[in-house]
Amino acid sequence: MMVDSQKNYLLTIAIPTKNRQVYACDAVRQILAISPDIQIVITDNSDDRSLEEMLKQIGSHEQIKYYYIEETIPGVRNYDLAASLAEGEYFCSIGDDDGVLPAIYDCVRWMKKCGVDAVMPSRNSNYVWPYVDPETGRKKGGRLYIGEFSGRVEKVDPTIGLISLLEGGGQNFPIYHMAGSYHCVVSMRCMEKVKEKTGCYYGGLSPDIYSASCLSLLPDLCFYTMDYPLTIPGACPMSSTAQSARGEHVGKLETAPHLKGMKSYDWDAVVPRYYSVQSIWAETLLTGVRAMGRDDLIEKHFDTKRLCEAMWKENPNKREEIEDSCRSMVGPDQILLWKREEQMINAKRAVINFLKHVKSGLRILQKKRAVYNTLTTCSQATATLSAYFKNRKETTVWKQDMQTISKEAK
């Protein structure tokens, strides 16, 4: 099972993991059911090797390459190691609590046929694993949220998305159309080009943003977006997503878990020296762009004020500390402006809430989303989402678009 098979796989799916054995095993089961032409690379930095024993219970599979790292290493290093073990022509990395849809195999075969380097699928669905509510002590069931999709497949210039991300201070990264390897699919040839240029597959502090910033700057990249899911982002109680929701990802820079296991780290001078989701995103974006030799893009497009504003607004419980770290970069007048704007927003929100309460006015419309709340594992969520799309128009649309692109490529 866990051997160097030396087989040429079509796709490698990497699962870096640490102390989340049950979730990782669930992800492995999903992928094994898709195709024998998909390799699974697991780099395990857990406190023990219990995951290895659990994988043996799944069965002996040539597809699985398992590698255990005993010493504590940074999360980004775990991802980098996983990429170095890949044997597939194409590559995708996921979290150990995520899901993979069977459609990914059809997509990769199409990519190979048409010479497509990278595809960014939609992430407009997600799964929240069962957890215990810390306030009530009650167990909450797993929930699958399914968003809206058009199914469209379009060719895009990823540098446009990268520049927009820089102009936004490195915030809201998932909304921009950029090539990447995390929950995206990319040719291993492109991953190797990034390593040749920067010295690693993954660097900085956030592997998904580093990979996307570097891959998006490769010249002549054939990149498509796909408004259809190939994976399901998951959130288990131990995940960074869940921790961020609980307000745990903020504080002094020395408390950042991203730095754990690093002997030293050169923090970018244009990013406030304070730990938050927002500063980690921006720091890693700039690290990737600089590693690709494109400092000119940072000088021309990066907006430090937008970054500081996001840090201030998204972390209300740490504002005094954030103001101290940002004041020299944006000035006290800018911080005062944010406070005044927030007062106006709060006043408007109070009026809207009152009108909603008396049913006499404004209703905030939201897109309808299908929700399934009785699922206990991500593999169940994957099967549910696949069945949901089986006979829907969106499935037909992306397959038709791929057929059209295939004909044009001939």
C-alpha positions as CSV (number, residue, x, y, z in Angstrom):
1,M,0.0,0.0,0.0
2,M,2.4,2.7,1.2
3,V,5.3,2.2,-1.2
4,D,7.0,4.1,-4.0
5,S,5.0,2.6,-6.9
6,Q,6.9,4.4,-9.7
7,K,3.6,4.2,-11.7
8,N,2.7,7.0,-14.0
9,Y,-0.6,8.3,-12.7
10,L,-2.8,10.8,-14.5
11,L,-3.5,12.8,-11.3
12,T,-2.0,13.1,-7.8
13,I,-4.1,14.3,-5.0
14,A,-2.0,15.4,-2.0
15,I,-3.4,15.3,1.5
16,P,-1.0,16.9,4.1
17,T,-2.3,16.1,7.5
18,K,-1.6,16.5,11.3
19,N,-3.5,14.8,14.1
20,R,-6.8,14.5,12.1
21,Q,-6.6,10.8,11.3
22,V,-10.4,10.1,11.0
23,Y,-10.9,12.9,8.5
24,A,-7.9,12.0,6.4
25,C,-9.1,8.3,6.2
26,D,-12.5,9.5,5.0
27,A,-10.9,11.6,2.2
28,V,-8.8,8.6,1.1
29,R,-11.9,6.4,0.8
30,Q,-13.6,8.9,-1.5
31,I,-10.6,9.2,-3.8
32,L,-10.0,5.5,-4.1
33,A,-13.6,5.1,-5.3
34,I,-13.0,7.4,-8.2
35,S,-10.3,5.8,-10.3
36,P,-7.1,3.6,-10.0
37,D,-5.4,6.2,-12.1
38,I,-5.3,8.7,-9.2
39,Q,-2.4,8.7,-6.8
40,I,-3.0,9.7,-3.2
41,V,0.0,11.3,-1.4
42,I,-0.3,11.6,2.4
43,T,2.4,13.5,4.3
44,D,1.7,12.9,8.0
45,N,3.1,15.2,10.7
46,S,0.9,13.8,13.5
47,D,2.1,13.1,17.0
48,D,2.1,9.3,16.2
49,R,1.8,6.9,13.3
50,S,-1.8,5.8,14.1
51,L,-3.0,7.1,10.7
52,E,-0.7,4.5,9.0
53,E,-2.5,1.7,10.9
54,M,-5.9,3.1,10.1
55,L,-5.0,3.3,6.4
56,K,-4.0,-0.4,6.5
57,Q,-7.6,-1.2,7.6
58,I,-8.8,0.4,4.3
59,G,-6.8,-2.2,2.4
60,S,-3.7,-2.6,0.4
61,H,-3.6,0.0,-2.4
62,E,-0.8,0.9,-4.7
63,Q,-2.3,4.3,-5.2
64,I,-1.5,5.4,-1.7
65,K,1.9,6.9,-0.9
66,Y,2.3,7.6,2.8
67,Y,5.1,9.5,4.4
68,Y,5.5,10.2,8.1
69,I,7.4,13.2,9.4
70,E,8.3,12.8,13.1
71,E,9.7,16.3,13.9
72,T,7.3,19.2,13.9
73,I,7.3,21.2,10.6
74,P,5.4,24.2,9.4
75,G,2.1,23.4,7.6
76,V,3.5,25.0,4.4
77,R,6.5,22.6,4.5
78,N,4.1,19.7,4.8
79,Y,2.4,20.7,1.6
80,D,5.8,21.2,-0.1
81,L,6.9,17.7,0.8
82,A,3.6,16.3,-0.5
83,A,4.1,17.9,-3.9
84,S,7.7,16.6,-4.0
85,L,6.3,13.0,-3.8
86,A,3.8,13.4,-6.6
87,E,4.0,11.1,-9.6
88,G,0.9,12.2,-11.5
89,E,0.9,14.3,-14.7
90,Y,-1.6,16.6,-12.9
91,F,-1.8,17.7,-9.3
92,C,-4.3,18.8,-6.8
93,S,-3.9,19.4,-3.0
94,I,-6.7,19.4,-0.5
95,G,-7.1,19.5,3.2
96,D,-7.6,16.3,5.2
97,D,-11.2,17.3,6.0
98,D,-12.2,18.0,2.4
99,G,-13.9,16.0,-0.3
100,V,-13.2,15.2,-3.9
101,L,-15.9,14.7,-6.6
102,P,-15.7,12.1,-9.4
103,A,-16.0,14.9,-11.9
104,I,-12.3,15.7,-11.3
105,Y,-11.2,12.7,-13.3
106,D,-13.2,13.7,-16.4
107,C,-11.8,17.2,-16.0
108,V,-8.2,16.1,-15.9
109,R,-8.6,13.8,-18.9
110,W,-10.0,16.8,-20.8
111,M,-7.1,19.0,-19.7
112,K,-4.6,16.5,-21.0
113,K,-6.5,16.2,-24.3
114,C,-6.6,19.9,-24.9
115,G,-3.2,20.9,-23.4
116,V,-4.8,22.9,-20.5
117,D,-2.3,23.8,-17.8
118,A,-4.6,24.7,-14.9
119,V,-8.3,24.8,-14.0
120,M,-9.9,26.7,-11.2
121,P,-13.3,25.1,-10.3
122,S,-16.0,26.6,-8.2
123,R,-15.8,26.4,-4.4
124,N,-19.5,27.5,-3.9
125,S,-20.3,24.4,-1.9
126,N,-18.9,23.4,1.5
127,Y,-19.3,20.8,4.2
128,V,-19.2,21.4,8.0
129,W,-18.4,18.3,9.9
130,P,-20.4,17.4,13.1
131,Y,-19.2,19.3,16.2
132,V,-20.2,20.1,19.7
133,D,-21.5,23.7,20.2
134,P,-19.2,25.2,22.9
135,E,-22.0,27.4,24.3
136,T,-24.8,24.8,24.6
137,G,-22.8,21.6,24.7
138,R,-25.1,20.1,22.1
139,K,-23.9,18.1,19.2
140,K,-24.5,19.6,15.8
141,G,-24.9,17.4,12.8
142,G,-22.8,17.7,9.6
143,R,-24.1,20.2,7.1
144,L,-23.6,20.4,3.3
145,Y,-24.3,23.7,1.7
146,I,-24.8,23.7,-2.1
147,G,-24.4,27.0,-3.9
148,E,-25.5,28.1,-7.4
149,F,-23.5,27.1,-10.5
150,S,-23.8,27.9,-14.2
151,G,-21.5,25.1,-15.4
152,R,-19.6,27.5,-17.7
153,V,-16.0,26.8,-18.7
154,E,-14.0,29.9,-19.7
155,K,-10.4,30.7,-20.6
156,V,-9.0,33.5,-18.4
157,D,-5.8,35.4,-17.9
158,P,-4.8,34.7,-14.3
159,T,-2.6,37.8,-14.0
160,I,-5.8,39.9,-14.0
161,G,-7.0,38.1,-10.9
162,L,-3.6,38.5,-9.3
163,I,-3.4,42.2,-9.9
164,S,-7.0,42.6,-8.5
165,L,-5.9,40.7,-5.4
166,L,-2.9,43.0,-4.9
167,E,-5.1,46.1,-5.4
168,G,-7.5,44.7,-2.7
169,G,-4.6,44.4,-0.2
170,G,-4.5,40.6,-0.6
171,Q,-8.0,40.1,0.7
172,N,-10.9,37.9,-0.4
173,F,-8.5,35.6,-2.2
174,P,-11.0,32.8,-3.1
175,I,-13.1,35.1,-5.3
176,Y,-10.3,35.9,-7.8
177,H,-9.7,33.9,-10.9
178,M,-6.1,32.7,-10.4
179,A,-4.4,29.4,-11.3
180,G,-3.6,27.3,-8.2
181,S,-3.0,23.8,-6.8
182,Y,-5.2,23.9,-3.7
183,H,-8.7,22.8,-4.6
184,C,-7.6,23.5,-8.2
185,V,-6.0,21.2,-10.8
186,V,-2.6,22.1,-12.4
187,S,-0.1,20.2,-14.5
188,M,2.9,18.9,-12.6
189,R,5.0,20.5,-15.2
190,C,3.9,23.9,-14.1
191,M,4.5,23.0,-10.4
192,E,8.1,22.1,-11.4
193,K,8.5,25.5,-13.1
194,V,7.5,27.2,-9.9
195,K,10.0,25.2,-7.9
196,E,12.8,26.0,-10.5
197,K,12.0,29.7,-10.2
198,T,11.4,30.0,-6.4
199,G,13.1,27.0,-4.9
200,C,9.9,25.4,-3.6
201,Y,6.4,24.3,-4.6
202,Y,4.9,26.0,-1.5
203,G,6.3,28.9,0.4
204,G,5.3,31.8,2.6
205,L,2.8,31.0,5.3
206,S,-0.4,30.0,3.4
207,P,0.2,27.3,0.8
208,D,-2.9,28.0,-1.3
209,I,-2.1,31.7,-1.8
210,Y,1.6,31.1,-2.4
211,S,0.9,28.5,-5.1
212,A,-1.7,30.6,-6.8
213,S,0.4,33.7,-6.9
214,C,3.4,31.9,-8.4
215,L,1.4,29.8,-10.9
216,S,-0.6,32.8,-12.1
217,L,2.7,34.5,-13.1
218,L,4.0,31.7,-15.3
219,P,4.2,32.9,-18.9
220,D,1.8,31.5,-21.5
221,L,-0.3,29.6,-19.0
222,C,-3.4,27.9,-20.5
223,F,-5.9,28.5,-17.7
224,Y,-9.6,28.0,-17.5
225,T,-12.2,28.7,-14.8
226,M,-15.0,26.2,-14.3
227,D,-18.2,27.3,-12.6
228,Y,-18.8,23.7,-11.3
229,P,-17.3,22.0,-8.3
230,L,-14.6,19.3,-8.4
231,T,-13.9,19.3,-4.7
232,I,-15.8,20.2,-1.5
233,P,-14.0,22.4,1.1
234,G,-14.6,20.9,4.5
235,A,-14.5,22.4,8.0
236,C,-13.9,20.0,10.9
237,P,-13.8,21.4,14.5
238,M,-10.0,21.4,14.4
239,S,-9.7,23.2,11.1
240,S,-8.3,26.7,10.5
241,T,-11.7,27.7,9.1
242,A,-13.4,26.7,12.3
243,Q,-10.7,28.4,14.4
244,S,-11.1,31.6,12.4
245,A,-14.9,31.6,12.9
246,R,-14.2,31.3,16.7
247,G,-11.9,34.3,16.5
248,E,-8.7,32.3,17.4
249,H,-6.6,33.4,14.4
250,V,-5.6,36.8,15.7
251,G,-3.0,38.1,18.1
252,K,0.7,38.9,18.4
253,L,2.8,37.7,15.5
254,E,4.8,35.3,17.7
255,T,1.6,33.4,18.4
256,A,0.9,32.5,14.8
257,P,0.7,28.7,14.3
258,H,2.0,29.2,10.8
259,L,5.4,30.1,12.2
260,K,5.6,27.0,14.4
261,G,8.5,24.9,13.4
262,M,10.2,27.7,11.5
263,K,13.7,28.8,12.7
264,S,13.2,32.2,11.2
265,Y,10.9,34.1,8.8
266,D,11.5,37.3,6.9
267,W,8.2,39.3,7.3
268,D,7.4,41.7,4.5
269,A,8.0,45.3,5.4
270,V,4.7,46.6,3.8
271,V,2.6,44.2,5.9
272,P,1.8,45.2,9.6
273,R,3.6,42.9,12.0
274,Y,0.4,41.5,13.5
275,Y,-1.1,38.0,13.3
276,S,-4.5,37.8,11.6
277,V,-6.0,35.9,8.7
278,Q,-5.8,39.1,6.6
279,S,-2.1,39.8,7.3
280,I,-1.2,36.1,6.7
281,W,-2.9,36.3,3.3
282,A,-1.2,39.5,2.3
283,E,2.2,38.4,3.5
284,T,2.1,35.1,1.6
285,L,0.8,36.8,-1.6
286,L,3.8,39.2,-1.5
287,T,6.2,36.4,-0.8
288,G,5.1,34.5,-3.9
289,V,5.1,37.5,-6.2
290,R,8.6,38.5,-5.0
291,A,9.8,35.0,-5.4
292,M,8.7,35.1,-9.0
293,G,10.8,38.3,-9.5
294,R,7.7,40.6,-9.9
295,D,8.4,43.2,-7.3
296,D,7.2,45.7,-9.9
297,L,3.6,44.5,-9.5
298,I,3.7,45.0,-5.8
299,E,5.1,48.6,-6.1
300,K,2.4,49.4,-8.7
301,H,-0.7,47.6,-7.3
302,F,-0.4,46.6,-3.7
303,D,-2.7,48.6,-1.4
304,T,-1.5,48.6,2.2
305,K,-4.5,50.7,3.3
306,R,-7.0,48.1,2.1
307,L,-5.1,45.4,4.0
308,C,-5.1,47.5,7.2
309,E,-8.7,48.3,6.8
310,A,-9.6,44.6,6.5
311,M,-7.6,43.8,9.6
312,W,-9.3,46.5,11.6
313,K,-12.8,45.7,10.5
314,E,-12.6,41.9,10.6
315,N,-11.1,41.7,14.1
316,P,-13.2,44.0,16.4
317,N,-11.9,42.5,19.6
318,K,-8.3,43.4,18.8
319,R,-8.7,46.8,17.4
320,E,-6.3,48.7,19.8
321,E,-3.5,46.3,19.0
322,I,-4.2,46.4,15.2
323,E,-4.3,50.2,15.3
324,D,-0.9,50.3,16.9
325,S,0.5,48.0,14.2
326,C,-1.1,49.9,11.3
327,R,-0.9,53.5,12.5
328,S,2.6,54.1,11.0
329,M,1.4,52.8,7.6
330,V,-2.0,54.5,7.2
331,G,-1.9,57.4,9.7
332,P,-4.3,58.3,12.5
333,D,-6.7,60.2,10.3
334,Q,-7.4,57.0,8.3
335,I,-8.2,55.0,11.4
336,L,-10.6,57.8,12.6
337,L,-12.3,57.6,9.2
338,W,-12.9,53.9,9.6
339,K,-14.5,54.5,13.0
340,R,-16.8,57.1,11.6
341,E,-17.8,54.9,8.7
342,E,-18.6,52.0,11.1
343,Q,-20.8,54.3,13.2
344,M,-22.8,55.2,10.1
345,I,-23.1,51.5,9.1
346,N,-24.2,50.5,12.6
347,A,-26.8,53.3,12.5
348,K,-28.2,52.1,9.1
349,R,-28.1,48.5,10.3
350,A,-30.2,49.4,13.4
351,V,-32.8,51.0,11.2
352,I,-32.9,48.0,8.8
353,N,-33.3,45.6,11.7
354,F,-36.2,47.7,13.1
355,L,-38.0,47.8,9.8
356,K,-37.5,44.0,9.4
357,H,-38.8,43.5,12.9
358,V,-42.1,45.4,12.2
359,K,-42.4,43.9,8.8
360,S,-42.7,47.2,7.1
361,G,-39.7,47.6,5.0
362,L,-36.5,46.3,3.6
363,R,-35.9,42.6,3.1
364,I,-32.4,41.4,2.3
365,L,-32.6,38.9,-0.5
366,Q,-30.1,36.0,-0.5
367,K,-29.5,33.4,-3.1
368,K,-31.3,30.2,-2.4
369,R,-29.0,27.3,-1.3
370,A,-29.7,23.7,-0.9
371,V,-28.8,22.5,2.6
372,Y,-28.4,18.9,3.8
373,N,-28.0,18.7,7.6
374,T,-28.0,15.0,8.4
375,L,-24.6,14.0,6.9
376,T,-22.0,12.6,9.3
377,T,-19.0,12.5,7.0
378,C,-17.5,14.4,4.0
379,S,-17.7,11.2,1.9
380,Q,-21.5,11.3,2.4
381,A,-21.5,14.9,1.4
382,T,-19.5,14.1,-1.7
383,A,-22.0,11.4,-2.7
384,T,-24.9,13.7,-2.0
385,L,-23.5,16.5,-4.1
386,S,-22.7,14.2,-7.0
387,A,-26.3,12.8,-6.9
388,Y,-27.6,16.4,-6.7
389,F,-25.8,17.3,-10.0
390,K,-26.5,14.1,-11.8
391,N,-29.5,15.2,-13.9
392,R,-29.1,19.0,-13.6
393,K,-28.4,21.4,-16.4
394,E,-25.1,22.6,-15.0
395,T,-23.6,19.2,-15.5
396,T,-24.6,19.2,-19.2
397,V,-23.2,22.7,-19.6
398,W,-19.6,22.1,-18.5
399,K,-19.4,18.9,-20.5
400,Q,-20.7,20.7,-23.6
401,D,-18.2,23.6,-23.1
402,M,-15.4,21.1,-22.8
403,Q,-16.4,19.4,-26.0
404,T,-16.5,22.7,-27.8
405,I,-13.0,23.6,-26.5
406,S,-11.7,20.2,-27.5
407,K,-12.9,20.7,-31.1
408,E,-11.3,24.2,-31.2
409,A,-8.0,22.7,-29.8
410,K,-7.7,20.3,-32.7
